[in-house]
Amino acid sequence: MADFLYKGVVDWFLDQMSQEAIAPGDKMPSLRALSKQLGLSLNTVIHGYDLLSEDGWIESRPKSGYFVCHRSETKPALLLAGDVLQELANDGTKPAWACLAHRAALVDQSDVFLSPSGRLDESHAPVLGKGHLAVREAVSGYLKELGIKTHASQLWLGHSPLAMFTQSVQTLTQQGDSVLVLTPCDPRITTTLQSLGRQVITLKAGERGVDLDLAIRCLRDESIRLIVLPGQFAFPAGQLISNLSLRRWLAIIEETKLPVIEWDLCSHLAYRAGSVMTYKSLDSSDHIVYIGGVESKGAGRSASWCLPGRHQALLDGAFLAADMSLSDVQQAALSDALQSNSKRSLTKRARDVWANSERIKAHLETRLGEQVSFAASKGGMSLWMYLSTPLPVSSITALLASSRHAIVPGSLLSQEADAHHWLAINVTLDDVEPLANALAEHLAIGKKTQPEEEIVLQDKAVAKDEVVEPIEPDQSATHEDSVAAVESDLATTETSEPPPLKSEPTSLKKEDKTSRNATTEPLYNPMLDLINHDFG
């Protein structure tokens, strides 16, 4: 009887989902409210919520309650670590101009976040130097929650994290120096390095980091002068790097004595509870220049901070000369956002972004079906979406013309061969419907027109409930050979005894599902991952 009552909570939830009364990203009723509504004991409702959490339907967020998750029906896209180093062509400022057009898709789309809460007629004059001590102490307290031990006197505040990054690169390296960057990452990192005349060498990271052996060989064989490490959630899909892998990186940095810049603008956007481990939090020797901040769409609503570490003597002069100071109003807005009990706090914004990302995933998957799949999201500003069929140049150009604020092409974030299959989707969008419609239209346009003979054969196959696999353009077989093969399959089907009519659709659905789930990617072995990524 008790088991039946527990399942009653699950049945109520599934019924609400079927009626679309509850959607991904929505907040669940409180335990006491649902207990009163269903006439069940509090313990019974608690156990029912536990069952829903175990099955991935809902998620508990500390001090916030339970929220509905999106359960994908398609196989997630795999993001594997690269096995080769990519040396980017030095195109000067051209990539930087291309990336500048996509800035809106890389920041928070909110018009109110980090907006001044006070009167606008207050002093707008920038505070020369680092910023007010009280604001720097607030930032220092926020960083301590991430495990970064710092003092307010070591912090620099500014209006642009990219300006801090540019000044750091120019101070720590010279034109022509080689810089190692982990990708996929914020494209402003690689394009800025290229525009400054640095030689960029990229190393692709997977869901659990990079191949550390390959990184060590690169540092040994190449004349690397700087390492750029995107924070764990600065990647499009976010990633969770194990403590062992982080410590291994710090051991590598200690051995090479190279300067390192950590680009970490999304620590507050973790999709799971708990503090976020950063490279800087383990940096006891201060080799890492830590750059963080918050960027918003509105003008003058961005703020950044930097810990120069052992390079403070060099960077202090560069930052002071760059004049990146925040005004009094901007500093007040930043200090307010760092307070956990504020209406515009980073914590509250993180919950809103997480809920919105669940809604966006559910909407895009419903609209586009199996044409898209998502890499597992753990945090950050973007969803990393894989297109089964890459868009042609004409379609991607038209798509960017209408949705440049919402997406970033994968070719800007990664240099791998399959980069044109990927898109980074901004998860702070208020309305994803225009993007979903545009993607549906262009994915349909992007499909190749089939020859007339193939269409006829497929019509015959559909009449017999057969599945005809599309012809891949890179196969060596000719079109005539493929048509002959399909005709042979049809002939075999006609001569064989058909199964009973009622059981045929069920078996075909199972075959379709098996075909869709088939993949050429290697199976994930956690022991090999531990060996490769944690111990090298």
N, C-alpha and C positions, 0 to 999 in steps of 0.2 A: 504493500500500500504506500509506504514511504517513497519507494522508487517511482511509483506512478505519479506522486505529487511533484517530485523533482522534475520529471519529464513534462509535467504540466507547464512549468515555467518555460521549458524549451519549446513546447508546442505553441504557447502564447507568443513567443518571440518569432517563430517561423511564420505564424499566421499574420503577425504584424508586418513582417518583411514581404510576404506574398501580396498583401494589400497596399504595399508601399507607404504604410503609415510610419515605418521606420526605415531610414536609408543610411548607407555608409557615411560615417562622419557625425551622425546624430548622437546626442547624449542620451543614455538610457535613463529610465525612471530610477529614482533612488530606491534603495532596498526597502525602506519603510513604506514608501509610496506604493510600490508594486505589491508589497505584502498586504496592504490595506485594500488595494484594488482587486486582487485575486482571492482575498480571504484566506491566505496561507500564512503560516508562521514565518517569522523572520529567518529562522535557520533553514527552512525549506527554500526560501527565495535565495538565500546566500549560496546554498548548494547548487541551485539551478544556474545561478550566474557563474559559479565555478565550472560547471559542465560546458556552458557556452564559451567561457574563456579557454578551456582546454581544446575545444574544437575550432578556435580561431574566429568565432563569430563576433566576440566583443573583447575589449581590452580595458584593464583597470589602469587609470592614470592617477598617481598620488595627489591627494587634496583636490581632485577634480571629479571623480566618479568613474562610471563605466561609459565607454563609447563604442559605437558599432564600427566594425572593421569591414573592409571590402575583401571578400573571398573570391579570388580569381578562378575562373573556370578554364583558363588556358595555361599551358605550361610556361613557367617564368623564363625570361631570357637569361642566358648564361653570360657572365662577364669574367673571362679568363685572363690571367696574367700573361703578358706578352713574353715571347722567348727571344726577341731580337731588339736591338737598340735602333732607334730612328733618328737620323741626323737631318734636321729641318733645313731646307734651303733658305738662305739669307735673303729675303725679299724686301728688306728695309721696312719702311713704314706702311707698305701695302696691306699686310695682314692686320695691322693695328687699325687702319681705317675700316676694314671689313668687320672687325670685332666691335668697333665703336657703335656701329649701327644696331648691334644686338644688346647694348647695355641694359635696356629696360627689361629684357628677359632674364637678366642675371641678378636682379634686385627684387626687393619686396614691392609688390604692386599697390600696397595700401597707401591711401592718401592721408590717413590720420596717424599712422604709426610714426613715432619720433617727431611729431609736430609739436610746436611750442604750446605749453599749457597756460602760459601767462599772457599778458598783454603784449601786442606786437610793437607798441611804441617804446618798449624798454630799450636799453642800450644794445646796439647791434655791433659795436666796435669789437673786433677780435681781441682776445687777451694775448698779449705777446708772450711767446715761449710755449711752455708745455700745457698751460691751462690752469684753472683754479685747483688749489690743493684739495678742497672738499670733493670735487668731481673726480679727481684722480684717486682719491681714497675710496670712492664708490666703485670705480672700475677695478681697483686693487682687490676689494672685497669680492667682487664678482669672479675675478680670476682665481681667487683662493678656493672657490667652490669647484673649479675645474682642476684643482691640484697644483696650480701654478703659484709658487711662493714668490711674492714680489713686494716692493715697497713703493709707495706713491711717488717718492722722489725719482724713481727710475723710469716712470711712465711718461710717454709723450702722447698727447691728444691731437687729433687733426680732423679735417673735414673730408679726407679722401684716403682710403687704404691704398689705392693704386698710386697716389702721389708718394706715400711712404715707401711703397715697394720700389718705385722708380728711383727715389733718392738712395735707398739702401743698395740697389744694384749698381748704380753709378759710383757709389763710394767704395764698395767692397770688390769690384771687378773693373777691368779695363776693356776697351773695345777690342773685339776679336777673341776674348776669353770664352772657354767652353763652360756651359752651365747644364747640369743634369736636372731634369724636371720629370716628376711622376705624372702620368696622364691616365685617364682623362681628367682634366682639371679646368678651372676657370680659364677660358681662352685668353683673357687679358694678361695672364702670366706669360705665356709663350709669345704672344704678339708684342708685348712690351719689350721683352728680351730681344726679339728680332729687330725692333725699331731702334734699339739702343746699340745695335751692332754686335751683339753677343751671339756666339754659335750655340744653338739649342740642341741638346741631345735628350730624347724622350725615352722613358721606360714605362710600359703600360702596366698598370696595377689591376688585379682582379678583385673579386669580392673580399678577399682576405689579404690583400697586399700584393707586393711585387715578389719576383724571384730574387731573393737576396744574393744568391750566388752570382747572378748576372750583374747585379748592382756592384758587387765587390770587384768583378772582372773589369767593369767599366771604369771604376775609380782607379784601378791599378794600371789599366792600359791607356786610358785617355787622360789628357791634361785638364782635368776638371778643376775649376776655380771656385765654383759655388754650387750648392745643392738647394733645390726648391722642393719643399715637401708640402703639398696641400693637406689641410686638416682632414680628419676622418670623414667629415660631412661636407667638405668642399668639393668632393667628387659629385658628379651628377646624380648617382644613385646612393651615395653615401656608402661607407663601409665600416666594419668593426675589425680593427687590427688587434690581435692578441697582445697581451703584455709582453710575452716572450719576443715577439717580432719587434715591438717598440724598443725593447731593451737591446735587441741585436742592432737595430739602427743606431742607437746611441753609442754602442760599442764601436761601430764602424766610424761614426763621427769623431769619437775620441781618438781613434787610431790615426785617421787622416788629418785631423786638426783643421778641416775645411770649414769656412763659414757656411751657415745654413739659414735659410729663411722659411719659416712656417707660415703659410697663408691660411688663416682660420677665421672665416667670417660666419660660420654656421654652427658653432658649438651649442647655441641656444635652440637649434632646430633638430635635436635628437628626437626620433619617433618612439623611443623607449625611455622608461624612467631610469634615473641614476646619473651620476656625474660622467662626463665624457673624458676619457683619457687622451691627452695630447702628447706630442713629442716633447714640448716644452716642459711639461710637468715632470719629466724624468731627466731633464737636462741640468745636472748638478754642476757642470763646468761652464755654463752660459755660452756655449757655442752657437746657440740658435737665436736668431732675431725673430721674435714673435710678433706678427701683425694680425690684429683682429679688428672687429668693428661691426657696424650695422648699417646697411644701405637701404634706402627707400626711394620710391619713384619720385616723390616731390622734391622740388629744388630746395637745397639747403637743409635736407632732412637725413643726411648721412653723417656718421661719426666713426672715427677709427682710433685705435690706440696701438702703440708699439712698445715693446720691451727690447732695447738694443743689446742687452746682455754685455758680454765682454767687449763689444764693438762700440760702446757708448761714447768713448772719446772721439771716434771718427764720425759717428752719426749725429751727435748733438749739433755740430756745426752745420751739417747738411740739412737737418730738419729746421733749424732756426732760420737759415737762409731761404728755405723754400716758402716760409710764411704760410703754414697750413693751419693756423690756429682757429679754434671755434669761437663764435661770439658767445656772449653771456646767455642769450636765449637758447642757443643750440646746446650749450653745456647743461643748462637747467633741464632741457628735454631729455638729454642723455641720462642725467642723474636720476630723473623720475622713472625712466624705462628700466633702470637697473634695480629698482626697488621691487621686491617680490609682491608686495601688497598694493602696488599701483594698478590703476585701471588699464594702463598702457604698458605693462611690464613685459619683459622678454619672455617670461614664463607663460603668461596668458597668450601672447602672440604665438608661441610655439604650439600651444594646444589648438588654436584656430587654424594654423597652417597644416598641422597634422590632419585635422578633421577635413579640411578642404582637399588635401591630397587624396584622401580616401574617396571623396565624392568625385574628384576628377578621374581617378582610375576606374571607378565603377561606370562613369558616364562614357569614357572613351572606349572601354571594353564592350559595353553594350552597343555602342554606335558602330564600332569598327570590327568587332568580332575577332576572328582568328588572324586577321591581317596584322595585328599588333600584339606584342607581349612586353611585359615590363620586367626589368631587373629588380630583384628584391630591394625594397627601399628601407633604409635604416635612419635616414635623416637628410637634411639639407634643403636647398631651395628648388631642386629640380627632380622630376621623374626621368629616368633613363629608359626610353621607349625604343623597341626594336621593330622595324618594319619588315614584314616577310618579303615584300617586293619593294626595292628602292625606288624612289621617285625620280623620273627623268629631270634633266636640268630645267626644262621649261616649266614643269609643274612645281619644282622646289622654288623657282624664282617667283612664280605667281603666288605661291603659298606665303613666302616671306614678305611679299608686298602687302598682304593683309594681316599677317600674324607675326610680324617681326618682334613685337613686344612679348610674345608668348613662347616662342621656341628658339632654340639654337641648333643649327645643323651639326650633326656628329663630326663632320670633317673639321670643324673648328676646335673641337674638344679632344679629338684623338687622331692619330696618324696611322691607325691600323687599316688593313685592306678592306675591312667590312664597315668602316666608319660611315659610309653613305647609307647604311641600313639604319642608323641610329638618329634619334632626335632627343634633345633635352627639353622637357616641358616644364614651364614655370608653375609651381604648385600654389602660388599665392593669387592666381587669377580669380576674379570675382565671377566671371561668366566664361565657361569653357565651351559653350554651345557653338559659337562661331568657328572656333578652331576645329571642333569635332566635325562640323559640316564641311569645312574646307578640306580637311584630311580625307573624309569619305569621298568627296568629289574628285580629288586629285589621285587617290589610290585607285578609283575606278578608271580614271583617264589613263593612269600609268600602266594598266594591264594591256598586254600586246594583243592585237587582233589576230585571231586564230584563222588558219586556212579553212576554206569552205569544206574540204574533204574531212578535216578533223572535227569540224562542228557537226557534220552529219553523223560521223561515227560516235561522237559523244552523245548525240541525241538518241541513237540506238542503244548505247550503253545505259543511259538514264532510264530508257523504257524497260530495260532488264535489271534495273537497280544495280548496275555495275559502277565501279569507281575507276575513272580513267585518269592516270597521273599526267600532269602537264609535261611537255617536252622542255627540258632545260637547254638554254642556248649554248652552253659550253660542252654538251655531249658530242661525242664523235659520230654517233649514228646519224644517218640522213633522215629526212622527213619521210621518204618512201619506206625506209626500214621500219620506222615507228608506226606508220599506218598499217603495214603488213602485220606487225606484231599485234596491234589492236584487233585487226580482222581475225587473226588466229585465235585470240582470246575469246572473241565473240562466237566463233565457230565451235570452240570447245564448250562454251556455256550452252549453246543451243543443243548440242548432242548429249550433254549430261542431264540426268534426271533432276528437275528442280525440286527444292524442298517445299514443304507445305506453305501455303500462302500466308498464313497467320504468323508463322515463326520467322519468315524471311526478313521483315523490316528490323526486328530485334537484332538478328545476327549481323545485318548490314550496319546498324548503328554501332555495334561493338567493333566491327572491322574499321569503320570510319574513325572511331575514337582511337583505336590502336595506331592507325596510319598517322593521325594528327600528332600523337604523342611520340612517334618515332623520331629519333634524333641521331645525328652523326657525332655529337659531342661526346667525349669520354665521360664515363661515370665518375662522380666525385668520390674520392677515397679520403676520408678524414685523416688517416694515418700518413698518407703521402703529403697531404697539405701541411700537417704538423712538421714533417721532416723538411719539406722544401721551403716553407715560408718562415718557420720558427728557428730551425737549426741550419738551414742552408744546405 
